[in-house]
Amino acid sequence: MRVVVLSGGVGGARFVQGVVGAVPADDVTVVGNVGDDVEVLGLHVSPDLDSILYALAGLNDEERGWGRAGETWRVLETVAALNGETWFRLGDLDLGVHLVRTQALRAGEPLSRVIARIADELGVGTRLLPATDDRLRTWIGTGAGEFPFQEWFVSRGHRDEVDALRFEGAETAAPAPGVLEALAQADLLLLAPSNPYVSIAPILAVGEIRAAVAARTVPCVAVSPLIAGRAVKGPADRMLARLAGGTSPAHVARCYEGLIDALVVDEADAGDLDGLGDVRPIVARTLMVDGDARRRLAEAALGAVPA
Ligand code: FO1
């Protein structure tokens, strides 16, 4: 069964691990968010793509959720001693990837090719594609002003309530090579349990990707990132409450109106399924504590396609 997963970073990466545990790795294509990408210390950082790469390569730091296990911070210490930019913490192991990526991008290589090369070197057998090779950046509109995503998320600790989102560059962004082909050939589309507003929406902001998902002839299943109306980590619940008017499964489903056929919800939300309309609920345990839990969650979503 060929599967395409649209995914953000940390939670999405854990879900992708589960999908790869449930179907052969080379049947899976992951389309990752680049709206979080940021230039730090002159380097191009792709946090969500890297979280997925590190998770699939078994190099990720489970506890922190982002970056590499066994990370050290010697370079950052030097940067700090020199009064350089340290608000976005780049570890020594992580920096190697940013150096290689930035050099390749400056030499004119598209991001999709650089990511494919890095994935190959890390022994990742799953195809990981950025949503687009074009510049697409998420901006967060708040009462305190509009901020680039990472400035709001990391530097301001996502404390400001979000009033609006803007995906700079999305109007003209083209899907990265392979994205539309993968969507056309898939037997199942999955939306990972990532933040609908800042992880999945920037992918769907690429017009041709959204149109391909809307025109699908195969099931599309989203996995809710909320458990009992709360985010496991991060601002998804606050954003849903403010922007969608609530945190029930129906509010999550409404973020994907016309795009999904089923929504995987946690057992804790099984009593709160009103208002889903045509969207079929699939009740499962969605907390991805370990490899088994991730695979079981993936299997629940994959079950939307009859074997
Ligand atoms: N998140 C933080 O909260 N603080 C950081 O300093 C930070 C650095 C960082 C470096 C590389 C990377 O790939 C991710 C990093 N993240 C950091 C996580 C990142 O901001 C978020 O995981 C995503 O952008 C949200 O999906």
Boltz pocket constraint, residues with backbone or C-beta under 6 A from the ligand:
constraints:
  - pocket:
      binder: B
      contacts: [[A, 8], [A, 9], [A, 10], [A, 36], [A, 45], [A, 46], [A, 47], [A, 48], [A, 50], [A, 51], [A, 66], [A, 67], [A, 86], [A, 87], [A, 88], [A, 89], [A, 90], [A, 94], [A, 150], [A, 153], [A, 154], [A, 199]]
      max_distance: 6.0
